[in-house]
C-alpha cells in the first residue's frame, strides 16, 4: 500500500473506533437532559430538543442521589486512606526491612493473588455479621483495609530506594518510623498517588460486596442504588441516564485528571506481575 | 535486631487485615461448603450440621447449576478471544507510525475501563432496547431487522459480550501497547531488508514478540470474565429463560436470596477450582508451544 492511502485507513479506523467507544457515554449524557418520554422515539433522538435538568432534579430530590453520592465518596475515601497507609508500610517492609520469614511470607501472598475474592465472600459475610458490621459503612471499609495487590505495587517501587540513604539515617540515630515518615514516604509519592487512584476508583465502582453487605437503603453506594432503581424504573430511560451520569462521571473526571498515574499503575501491576 | 522487629511491626497491620478478612474466610469457605449453613445457623451456630460432600452432590445433579456453568463458559469462550482481538487491533492502530493524535485515541479507548459497570450496564440496556435502542437503529441502516437483544435467549448473552468487550478492551490495549513498544525496531528493519511483507512482519516479528504478554492478558481476562455478575444482574436479572444466569449470579441467589450459605460456598469453591485448573492448562499449553 502507498503511504498516503495507508495513512488514511489507519486514521479512519482510529476515528471510527473512537466514535463507537465514546458514543454510549456521549449518548448517556445527551439523553439525561431530555424530558421524560423524549428518548422513547424512533429514530432515537441524538440531542435534546428542549434540554432540561428535571431528571437530575428528580434523582436528587426524590431518589436521594446526594445521599448515595456521599456514601460512595465517604466509603471510597476511607478505604483509600486506610489501605494506602497499611499497604505502604507493608510494601516498604517487604522491600527494605529484612526480617525472618519475609521471603516466605511474600511468596505466599503472591500465590494467594490467584484466589478470586468471591471465594471468601460468604464466610466473610458471616464474620462481618458476627462483628455487627452488616449494614454499616464498616462492613465495606473494614475488609478492604489492606490488599495484596497494593502491597505488591508499593514493594516493587520501594525496591529502588537506595540502601545507603536508609543506612545513613540509621547511623544518625533516626528511628525506623522516622525514616519511613520523612525519607521513604516522600520517595514513594508517585506510586502512592497511583495506588490511591486505583483504590478510590475500584471502591467507588465496586458492586457485589456492597450489594451484599449494605442492606439498609440509606447506606447504599451509588452503584447499588442505581441497580435497584434501574429495576424499578425500567421504562424511564431519561431518569436512568441521569442516574448513570451521576454514578460514573465523577470517576471519569478523576481519571481524566490523573490518567498518567492510573495507567502507570496498570502497567506496573500487570507487566511485572 | 532492631530492623527485623521494625519489619514485623510494619507488616503487622496489613497482615492482620488480610488474615482475618481474606485468608481465614477462604479456608472457612471450604469448611462451610461441607455444612448446611443457612439462616438458622447464621442466627445460632448450634443449628449447624456437617453434611460432607452433600452440597457438591446436590449442585452437580442440579440442572440449573449446569446451566449457569454453561452460560459462564459461553461468555468466556466468546468474550475472551473477541476482547483480546479488539485490544490487539486497537493497540496496533494506536501504535502505528501513521496514526495521529495517539494520546487522544488512547484516552478515549481507555475511558470505558474506568466507568462504573452498573452505570454502563444501564446505558447499554437502553442501547439494546428493541424499539428505541440505538443499536437496532444502526442495524436498520444495513437492512437488518430489529433484534430482541434482552428478550431473546439466543441474543441475551451475545449482548452482554458486546458490553464486556466495549468496557474492557482498553485495559489490555494499554498493556499490549507497552509490549509493542518494547519490541526492538532492529528486528523490523532486519525483516524488511529480507523482503518481508506487512503481514509477514506481523506474523513473524510482532506476534512472537507479544506472545508472553498475550498469554498474561488472556489469563487475566479469562479469570475476570469467569466472575461475570453485575452485567446480568442489571441488564437481564439472569433471564430470559436463565440464558444469562452466571455461576456467580447463581452463587449470589443461593447465598443471599435463599440463604443456603453452605451451598453457595460450594459454588464459590467449584468456580475457583475450575478457574485454577484452566489457568494451569493454559500455562501448560503455552509452554508446550514454546518448546515445539
Contacts between the chains, C-beta under 8 A, distances in Angstrom:
chain1	res1	chain2	res2	distance
A	1	B	198	7.8
A	3	B	98	7.5
A	6	B	98	5.8
A	7	B	98	4.4
A	10	B	93	6.1
A	10	B	96	4.9
A	10	B	98	4.4
A	10	B	99	5.5
A	11	B	98	7.1
A	11	B	99	6.4
A	11	B	100	6.0
A	13	B	93	5.6
A	14	B	93	5.2
A	14	B	94	7.1
A	14	B	99	5.8
A	14	B	101	7.9
A	14	B	105	5.2
A	17	B	90	6.3
A	17	B	93	7.0
A	17	B	105	7.4
A	17	B	109	6.8
A	18	B	104	7.8
A	18	B	105	5.6
A	18	B	108	4.7
A	18	B	109	7.1
A	20	B	166	8.0
A	21	B	108	5.6
A	21	B	109	5.6
A	21	B	111	7.1
A	21	B	112	6.4
A	21	B	166	6.9
A	21	B	170	7.8
A	22	B	108	5.4
A	22	B	111	7.2
A	23	B	134	7.6
A	24	B	112	7.8
A	24	B	120	6.7
A	24	B	123	5.3
A	24	B	124	6.5
A	24	B	127	6.1
A	24	B	166	7.0
A	25	B	111	6.8
A	25	B	112	7.5
A	25	B	115	7.1
A	25	B	120	7.9
A	25	B	123	7.6
A	27	B	123	7.5
A	27	B	127	7.4
A	27	B	134	6.6
A	28	B	119	8.0
A	28	B	123	4.6
A	31	B	126	7.4
A	39	B	126	7.5
A	39	B	132	6.5
A	40	B	131	8.0
A	40	B	132	5.3
A	41	B	132	6.5
A	42	B	131	6.3
A	42	B	132	6.0
A	42	B	137	7.2
A	43	B	137	5.5
A	44	B	132	5.7
A	44	B	133	7.2
A	44	B	134	5.1
A	44	B	137	5.5
A	85	B	13	8.0
A	86	B	13	4.7
A	86	B	14	4.2
A	86	B	17	6.4
A	87	B	14	6.1
A	89	B	10	4.5
A	89	B	11	7.2
A	89	B	13	6.7
A	89	B	14	6.7
A	90	B	10	6.3
A	90	B	11	4.5
A	90	B	13	7.5
A	90	B	14	3.7
A	90	B	15	6.9
A	92	B	10	6.5
A	93	B	6	7.6
A	93	B	7	4.7
A	93	B	10	3.6
A	93	B	11	4.8
A	94	B	11	6.8
A	97	B	3	5.5
A	97	B	4	7.3
A	97	B	6	5.8
A	97	B	7	3.4
A	97	B	10	6.2
A	98	B	3	6.3
A	98	B	4	6.5
A	98	B	7	6.7
A	99	B	1	7.7
A	99	B	3	7.4
A	99	B	4	4.0
A	99	B	5	7.6
A	99	B	7	3.5
A	99	B	8	5.6
A	100	B	4	6.5
A	102	B	7	6.8
A	105	B	11	7.5
A	105	B	15	7.7
A	109	B	18	7.5
A	112	B	22	7.5
A	112	B	23	7.0
A	112	B	26	7.8
A	114	B	223	7.8
A	114	B	276	6.4
A	114	B	279	7.0
A	115	B	26	5.8
A	115	B	272	6.5
A	116	B	223	6.8
A	116	B	226	7.7
A	116	B	227	6.0
A	116	B	271	7.4
A	116	B	272	6.1
A	116	B	275	6.7
A	117	B	22	7.8
A	118	B	227	6.4
A	118	B	248	6.1
A	118	B	251	7.1
A	118	B	268	5.5
A	118	B	271	7.3
A	119	B	25	7.9
A	119	B	26	5.4
A	119	B	29	5.2
A	119	B	268	4.8
A	119	B	269	6.5
A	119	B	271	7.7
A	119	B	272	4.8
A	120	B	21	7.5
A	120	B	22	5.5
A	120	B	25	3.7
A	120	B	26	4.9
A	120	B	29	6.3
A	121	B	25	7.7
A	121	B	255	7.9
A	121	B	268	6.8
A	122	B	25	8.0
A	122	B	29	6.2
A	122	B	32	6.4
A	122	B	251	7.9
A	122	B	255	5.5
A	122	B	261	5.3
A	122	B	264	5.2
A	122	B	265	4.8
A	122	B	268	6.3
A	123	B	24	7.6
A	123	B	25	4.0
A	123	B	26	7.9
A	123	B	28	3.7
A	123	B	29	5.2
A	123	B	32	5.6
A	123	B	265	7.0
A	124	B	21	6.3
A	124	B	25	4.5
A	125	B	255	7.6
A	125	B	256	7.9
A	125	B	261	7.5
A	126	B	28	7.9
A	126	B	32	7.7
A	126	B	37	7.6
A	126	B	42	6.5
A	126	B	261	6.9
A	127	B	20	7.6
A	127	B	21	7.4
A	127	B	24	7.9
A	127	B	25	6.4
A	127	B	28	7.9
A	129	B	42	6.6
A	142	B	17	7.9
A	142	B	21	6.9
A	143	B	17	7.7
A	143	B	21	4.0
A	143	B	22	7.6
A	145	B	13	7.9
A	145	B	14	8.0
A	145	B	17	4.6
A	145	B	21	7.8
A	146	B	13	7.1
A	146	B	14	3.9
A	146	B	15	7.7
A	146	B	17	4.0
A	146	B	18	5.4
A	147	B	18	7.9
A	148	B	18	6.7
A	148	B	22	7.9
A	151	B	14	6.0
A	170	B	3	8.0
A	176	B	2	7.0
A	176	B	3	6.8
A	176	B	6	3.6
A	176	B	9	7.9
A	176	B	10	7.6
A	177	B	6	7.6
A	180	B	10	7.3
A	201	B	114	5.8
A	204	B	116	7.0
A	205	B	114	7.8
A	205	B	115	7.7
A	205	B	116	4.6
A	205	B	117	6.4
A	207	B	117	6.2
A	207	B	118	5.5
A	207	B	229	7.5
A	207	B	230	4.7
A	207	B	233	7.8
A	208	B	229	5.5
A	208	B	230	7.0
A	208	B	248	7.5
A	208	B	252	7.2
A	212	B	252	7.6
A	212	B	255	8.0
A	212	B	256	5.7
A	222	B	116	7.2
A	222	B	119	7.9
A	223	B	116	5.5
A	223	B	117	7.3
A	223	B	118	4.0
A	223	B	119	7.1
A	223	B	230	7.8
A	224	B	118	7.8
A	226	B	116	8.0
A	226	B	118	5.3
A	226	B	119	6.1
A	226	B	122	6.4
A	227	B	118	5.0
A	227	B	230	7.6
A	227	B	233	6.4
A	227	B	234	5.3
A	230	B	118	7.8
A	230	B	122	4.8
A	230	B	125	7.4
A	230	B	234	5.9
A	231	B	237	7.3
A	237	B	126	5.0
A	237	B	129	7.7
A	237	B	132	7.5
A	240	B	122	5.2
A	240	B	126	7.0
A	241	B	122	7.7
A	241	B	123	6.8
A	241	B	126	7.1
A	243	B	119	7.5
A	243	B	122	7.0
A	244	B	116	7.9
A	244	B	119	3.9
A	244	B	120	7.1
A	244	B	122	4.9
A	244	B	123	5.3
A	245	B	119	7.9
A	247	B	116	5.0
A	247	B	118	6.8
A	247	B	119	4.1
A	248	B	115	4.6
A	248	B	116	4.4
A	248	B	119	4.0
A	248	B	120	6.8
A	251	B	114	5.6
A	251	B	115	7.0
A	251	B	116	6.5
A	252	B	111	6.4
A	252	B	114	6.3
A	252	B	115	6.3
A	255	B	111	7.3
A	255	B	114	4.2
A	256	B	107	7.2
A	256	B	111	8.0
A	259	B	107	6.4
A	259	B	110	7.5
A	262	B	114	7.3
A	263	B	110	7.3
A	263	B	174	5.8
A	266	B	171	6.9
A	266	B	174	5.7
A	266	B	175	6.9
A	267	B	174	6.9
A	267	B	175	6.8
A	267	B	178	5.5
A	270	B	175	5.5
A	270	B	216	6.7
A	270	B	217	7.5
A	270	B	220	6.7
A	271	B	175	6.5
A	271	B	178	6.3
A	271	B	179	7.6
A	271	B	213	7.2
A	271	B	216	7.9
